[in-house]
Amino acid sequence: MKRRVDNGEMKVAFALHPVTMKQIIDIADSGNIMPPKTTWFEPKLRSGLVIHTLQ
């Protein structure tokens, strides 16, 4: 992220601590929802690595 900001590809970037599974479970159990983009992660895997043909 620092490299992408430094070379001008991005104007700003934020790196936050990841949400733990316990936090996700506690939020779900309390009937709340996570804010948008809390499931965003970097680096993204290429789809070919995670998609398999079903026959």
N, C-alpha and C positions, 0 to 999 in steps of 0.2 A: 504494500500500500504506500509506503514511504517513497519507493521508487516511482510509482505512478503519479504521485503528487509532485515530486521533485522534477520529473521530466515534462510536466504540464498536461499529462493525459487526464488528470483529475484536478479539481480545485481544492478539495478537502476530503479527508477520509477519517473515519472513526473506528477504532478497534476497542471492542467492549468484551468484558468477561462473558464466557458462554453461560447460558442458562443450564442449570443442572437438571437431571431427570427428577429429582425430588421436588424441585421448584415447579416443574411442569405438572407433576402429579398433584401437588398441593393446589395449584391454580385450577386444574380440571376438577378436582374433588370439591372445591369450594364453589363451583358453578361459574367461575369467571372464564374469560378467554384471553389469549395472548395478543398483544398488539401486532399489527402488520409488520412483516419483515423480521420477526424474531427467529424465524427458521432459516434465515439467509446465512449461507456459509461460504467461505472462500478457502481454498480454491475450489471452483466447481469441477466436478468430474465430467469428462466427455460422455455423452449419452451412450456411446457404444460400449462403454465399460459396465454399464448398469442395465442395459436393455437386452433381453434375450428373446429370440423368436420362440413363440409357443406353437407347438404342432399338435 
